[in-house]
């Protein structure tokens, strides 16, 4: 009887571990992803978002102003062994070095747990990659900052979107995620609340050499009245966001 109970306990444990592993794989990297990233997944829904953007094996992608590389790690899993991810930041926006080291830490199998991720620290108009060769440019929660003005930050919409257009191959994907502002507000919510109007963004981006292809509502069902700053603890990580896919013309 004791052996039977132990067998049942082991079976239940293995089933639980298999379920947990499957859930983590569904969000992106297998179970090696950090607890902080898995927690962030609850508000960012990366599987659904990246399914919408549809990066393919072998693609070369730049994650512009990527911070510590949350999306870069997820994209690393998607592009497979023949792909390449460029984790970009400028001198003014470099992330906490400790967090970046943790994401790229060496493993027993090689120099980095994300061997297909290359870190670039360059101003956006000086990115040293060949023109017209990337399959996707990701701008996640950064587009609104092109209209933000503050000490040490001077990247405007012309520089940001010109760089994206220059790097993409014809037909390449521009993937944009950003915090929603009330309809019709344009850029009025950028400075104080780090939000931007979706219709303004759509018109602004499409007049700069990109064709809108589709939008997703996957990040629009949070309890967010669009009035609080995005760093307000009550809604941080749970803001309503627009998710749009454009094609370089």
N, C-alpha and C positions, 0 to 999 in steps of 0.2 A: 504493500500500500504506500509506504514511504517513497519508494522509487517512482511510483506512478505520479505522486504529488509533485515530486521534483521535476519529472518530465513535463508535466503540465505547466509548471512555473517557467521552465526554460522555454517552452513553446510560446507562452504568452509574452515573455520578454523579447524573444526573437521577432515576434509579430509586431510588437511595439517599436522596436528599433528599425524594422523594415519600413513601417509607416512613417516614422520620423525622418528617415533617410529620403523617402519618396517626397515628403513635403519640402524638405530643403532643396532637393534637386529641382522640384517644380518652380522654386523661386530663382534659380540660377545656378551658381557653383554648388557642388556637392557639400557635404556637411562640414567642410573646412571653413566655411564662411563664419565671420565673427558673430557673436551674440548681438552686438549693436546693429549690424547689418540686417540680421533676421528680424529684429524688432522694427527697424526702419521699413522693412518690406510691408508691414501692416498698413502704413500710410502711403507707400509709393507703388505698391502692386506691380512689381517689376515684370513678372511673367506676362501679365496682360498687356502692359505697356510695350514691352519688347516684341511680343507676338504681333502687335499692331504695326510697329516699325519694320518688322520682318527682316532683320539682318541675316545674311546667308553665310554658310561655311565658305571660308576663303576670303571674305571681305576685309578691306582695310578701312578702319574707322578712326576718326579723331573725336575724342570727348573734350570739347572746348571748355576751359575753366572748370576742370573736373574735380577740384577740391582734392579730397583724399582718395578718389577713384571708386566710389560706390558703383556707378554705372560701368566704369571701365572693367571692373571685375566680372560683372554680369555679361558684358559683351564679349569678354575673353572666352567665356564658355560657349557662346553662340557661334563665334567665327571658326572655331576648331583649329587644328594644327597648322593649316595653311594660311590662316588669317593673321591680322596684326591690329593691335589697338594702340593708339597714341593718347596717353594720359597727359593732357595739356594744362599748364597754369602759366601765368605771367609772374614776373618778379614781385608784383604787388599783391598777388593773390595766392601765393604759395600756402599750402595747408600745413597743419601741425606735422612736423617731420616725424614724430613718433607714430602717428596714425598711418602715414604713408609707408614707413618702414614695416609696420605690422602687416600691412596689406601685401607688401612685396617681399616679405621675409624669405630668406633661403630655406630650402628643404633638403632632405637627404637625397632627393632625386635630381637636384639641380640648383642653380644660383637663385632662383625665385620661384615662388609658388604660382606666379602668373608669368610664365616665360614669354608669352606673346604680347605683353604690355611693355611699351617703351615710354618713359617719362620725358616730356618736353617742357622746359621752362624758358619761354620766349614770349616777347610781346606778340600780340595776335597778328599784327601786320608784318612780323618778321619770322613767322613759322617756317623753318627750313625743311620743307617737304616739297617734292615735285608738284607743280601745278597740274590740276585736272586728272589726278590719279586715284583719289579716294572714292569709296563706294557710299560712305555715309559720314555726315557731320552731325554730332549730337550737341544741342544747346539746351541743357537741362537747368531750369530755374535761373537762367542767366540773361535771357533776352531783355527782360525789364531793366537790368542794370546798364544796358546801353543808353538809357535815358536818365540814369541816376548820376548825380553830381556830388562828389565828396573828396576829401583829402586822399591823395595817392591813387585816385581812380579817374581815368580819362578816356576810357574806351567808349566811343560813340557807336550808333547804329551803322554808320557807313563803314567803319573799320571792322566791326564784328561780322556783318553780312557780306562785305566784300571778301574778307578772308575765307568765309565758308564757301562762297561761290568760286573763288580761285582754286581752292583745294579739291573740290568735287569734280568728278568726271561728268560729262554730259549724261543726263538721266540719273545721276546720283541722288541720294536721299538726304534732305535736310530734316532732321527730327527735332521738334521743339516742344518743350514742356515748360509751363510757367504758371504762376499764381494768378488767378482771376481777380480782376477789378470789376466793379459794376458796369453794365453795358452803357456805352456812350461816354465813359469817363476818360478815354484816351490815355494820356500819360499822367493824369492828375494824381493818381495814387502811388506813383513810383517812389517819390522821394521819402514820404513818411511811412508808407506801408508795404513797399516792395511788391506791389501788384500792378497789373497792366490789363487794359481792356482787350478782349479777344478779337473783336472786330477791327480794332486799330492795328493789332499785330498782323492780322491776316492781310489787310490792305498794305501795310508797310513792307512786309516781306515779299509779297507778290509783285511789288513795283521795283524790286531789286534783282530781277532775273530768275525768280523761282515761280513755279506753278503749284498752286495748292492742289493736293491730291485727295486728302481725306482727313477727317477729325475723329477723335475717339472721346466718349463720355466716361471712360473708365475711372477718372479721378474727379468726377463732378458730383458725387453723391454724399460728400461729407457735410456735417452740420456746420456750415460756415456761411455767415451772412455777408461776406466780402468786405466788411468794414474794419475788422481788427487788423493790426499789423501782423505779418506772417510769423513773426517771432514771439507773438503773444503765447504764453505757456498753455492757454486754454485750447489753442488750435494748432500749435506748432506741429508740423508733420501731418496735419489733417486738413490742410486747406483744399478748397476746390481749385483744380488746375485744368487748363486747356492742354490738349495733346494733339499736335498737328503734324502731318507729314507733307513735305513739299518736295518737288522734283526740280533739279537744276535744268533750266532750258538751254 
